[in-house]
Amino acid sequence: MLLKPVNRVENHVLHHEDGAFLTGTQAIVRMLLAQHRLDRSQGMHTAGFVSGYRGSPLSGLDQELWRHQALLEEAAIRFLPAINEDLAATAILGTQRIGTDPEALYEGVFSLWYGKGPGVDRSGDALKHGNAYGSSPKGGVLVMAGDDHGCVSSSMPHQSDQAFIAWSMPVLNPASIAEYIEFGLYGWALSRFSGNWVGFKAISETVESSASVPPMTIRGFKTPVGHAYPSGGVHYRWPDFPSIGIEERLSAKLDAVAAFARINSIDRHIVTSPHARIGIISCGKAHFDLVEALRLIGLHQEALETLGVRIYKIGLSYPIETCRLMQFVEGLQDVLVVEEKSPVVEPQIKSLLYNQPAVARPVVLGKVDECRRPFIPSSGELSPSLLLPLLARWLDRHFPEKRFAILAQLSGQTGTAEALGPAPAKRTPYYCSGCPHNVSTVVPEGSRAQAGIGCHFMASWMDRNTTGLTQMGGEGADWVGQSLFTKTPHVFQNLSDGTYFHSGYLALRQAVAARTNITYKILYNDVVAMTGGQPIDGKLSVSQIACQVTDEGVKKVVIVAKDIDRYALVTDLPAGVSVHERSKLDAVQRQLRDIHGVTVLIYDQMCAAEKRRQRKRSSIVSSQRHVVINAAVCEGCGDCGKQSNCMSILPLETEFGRKRVIDQFSCNKDLSCMEGLCPSFVSVIG
C-alpha cells in the first residue's frame, strides 16, 4: 500500500483516514484525537484527559503528548503528567464525576491512564476503586498497562492481565500498532456502556515499535437492545457508600460487557474452514507469532482452509465473548490456544467448555497439553522460532503425512527461524561518558550501598559494593527491617531525585521514624534521566530537598557538587548544610556513616545524556577545553579509568605496550579522569 506523503509530523496523528507510518506512542495520540472526532460527529460535547507516569515501554508517551500539545488542546484534551501512578488514577476518577457535576463544562470526559507494569501494581488500590465506582456514560476510561514481558527494562518480567481480572476490569489485547486506534475507540465505548474502566495492554514489542497503519473509517458502536441495568445503574454516582452493592455492581458491569461484546465483537475469524477438525485461538501479539510460524512451514490462509485448520483471533481477552467462540469450536476435536505469558484466555475457554456435551467439547491445549505436561512456555517472550517446533509437532499429530516437523527443521537450517529469536549476544548496560553516577555511586572502603530504581542501579554490576533492589519508592525501607537483625551498622542508599519526588520521600520518612542508621545519597540531576530526560513533574531543587529532609528530622545534610561555585549565590539552604566539591566525596561519606541516625548526601551534577542533548540544541555552551593523553608519557596504569569509570577512555596499542586514549567524539568533558593527576594528561583550549 502506498502511504500518503506527509509534510508535517502532526499529519501522522491527525488524519485517521490517511495511512501513515506511526510509532506506538503516535498511534496513542491519534487514538485520542479520533475519539474526539467521533464524539463530535455524534453531537457529543466531550473533553479528553490523559494522566499517568512515564516508564518503559511507555517512557516516551509524555514527550509525544507534549509534541502534539496544540492539536490536543484544540480538541479539548488535557494532559497531566502525574507525580506518580496512583495519584494519576485518582485524578482520572475525578474526571468521571463530570457526568454528574451540575456545573460541568462538558457532557463527559474520556480519559486515558498510563503506566508501566509495576505502576499498575502500585496503583492497585486506586485503579480498583476507580473501576468499582465506575465511568460516566459519556466519559469512559482506558487503563493502559505498559507490560515488559521480556524484562527488557524493568525490575522483573511483567503481565498486568491478572491484576485487571482481579479487579473485574475488562482487558483489551491489541496485536499491533495498527489495532491501537480501533481497540482504543472500542475500549472507550465499552467503558461508557458497561460503567467499567477498561484495561489496555501495550507491550514492549508493539508500543516501542513503528509500523505502517492503514487508513480507517471511524464508526460508532451499536447499543445493545434490551439489556437491563440493575437498579441505580452501573455508572459513577453519588452517594455511593461502602456496601455489598458495589460488589454486586461489579458483576452487573461484566454482564454489560458481555452484552456489548455480543453485538460489537472485536474478535476475528481469521481462517474459516467448514470441514476443519482442529482450530487455533490466538490473542494479542502472539497472533503474529503464530502467523509467521505457520508461514515458515508453508501454511498461508488458503492452505489452512484446504487442510482443515481454523484460526480465531481474540481481542477482548477478558471476559471472552462466548457466542462467536462456541461457533468457532463447533465440530472441532482439538483447539490450540496461543498466548504470551501466563494463561488468560485458555482457562476461560476450558471453563466455558467444561460442562458441554462430549461431542461439543474439544480437547484444549495451550500452556499444557492434554496430559497436563508443559507445552507453550509461560515465561519469557513468545517468538515465531520458539512456537514453530511446538506447532509443527501438534500439526503432525493430525496430519502426519505432511511432516511439518521436518519442514520446521529445514526452516531452522536456513537460519530463518533462528534469526527470528532473541540475539545470542547481550551488551551489558553501562554509564554514559561523564555520567555523575560514575563518581557518586562510589562508597568508602568498608562500606556498602543499596541500589534502587534508576540508572544508578547499574552500579550493582560494577566494583561499587552495591546490592539489593526494592520497588520504586521503597529505597532504604528494606534496610529499616534488615538493620535490626545484622551486625552491619550502616549502609548508603542510592536514591534518584525523580524517585525521591515520585514516592521515595516516604521511605526516607520511614527511616527517620525508625531511627535507622542509613545515609541517603540523593542523586540530583534535574531530569528523569532514565526515560528520556523529561523534567520532574513539579518543582524540585537542591535547596528544597535539603529543607524537606531537614524538616523531617535527619541528623545531617551535606551537598557535594561538581560545580561548587554556583552555591556562592544560593541563600535558601537550611542552617548547618555544608557544600563540598566532589573530590571530597570520600571524606564526606566517612563523616556521615559515623553519625547515628539518618543522614543525607545530595550529589548535584547534571545528567550526562541531558547535557549532550542540550549541547546539540544549543541550550548550553559547550566547553572549549579538551583533554588528551600523551601516549609517550602514559604508562598504561589505568588509574584514569579507575578515577572516572568513563567509557571514553579506550585502550591504545603501541609498540611500547598498551596505553590509553580519550575518544573525543564521545567525551562529555566531565574531567573526572584528571583526578589522578597523571602527567600524561594535557588540556587543549579551542
Salt bridges, closest charged atoms under 4 A:
GLU10 OE1 - ARG8 NE 3.60
GLU17 OE2 - HIS15 ND1 3.57
GLU17 OE1 - HIS16 NE2 3.70
GLU17 OE1 - ARG37 NH1 3.85
ASP18 OD2 - LYS4 NZ 3.66
ASP39 OD2 - ARG192 NH2 2.80
ASP62 OD2 - ARG54 NE 2.68
GLU64 OE1 - ARG67 NH1 2.79
GLU64 OE2 - HIS68 NE2 2.87
GLU85 OE1 - ARG122 NE 3.63
GLU85 OE1 - HIS502 NE2 2.73
ASP86 OD1 - ARG122 NE 3.11
GLU107 OE1 - LYS138 NZ 2.57
ASP121 OD2 - HIS158 NE2 2.79
ASP125 OD1 - HIS129 ND1 2.98
ASP147 OD1 - HIS158 ND1 3.68
ASP147 OD2 - LYS201 NZ 2.61
ASP161 OD1 - LYS201 NZ 2.89
GLU179 OE2 - LYS313 NZ 2.87
GLU182 OE2 - ARG268 NH2 2.50
GLU205 OE2 - LYS285 NZ 3.07
ASP240 OD2 - ARG249 NH2 2.61
ASP289 OD2 - LYS285 NZ 2.68
GLU292 OE2 - ARG295 NH2 2.68
GLU321 OE1 - ARG324 NH1 3.42
ASP334 OD2 - ARG397 NH2 3.75
ASP334 OD2 - HIS398 NE2 3.04
GLU340 OE1 - HIS149 ND1 2.68
GLU340 OE2 - LYS285 NZ 3.03
GLU346 OE2 - LYS350 NZ 2.86
ASP369 OD2 - ARG373 NE 2.91
GLU370 OE2 - ARG397 NH2 3.00
ASP537 OD1 - ARG54 NH2 2.93
GLU552 OE2 - ARG509 NH2 2.99
ASP563 OD2 - ARG566 NE 3.61
ASP586 OD2 - ARG590 NE 2.70
ASP604 OD2 - ARG566 NH2 2.52
GLU610 OE1 - ARG613 NH1 2.92
GLU653 OE2 - ARG658 NE 2.59
ASP670 OD1 - ARG582 NH1 2.84
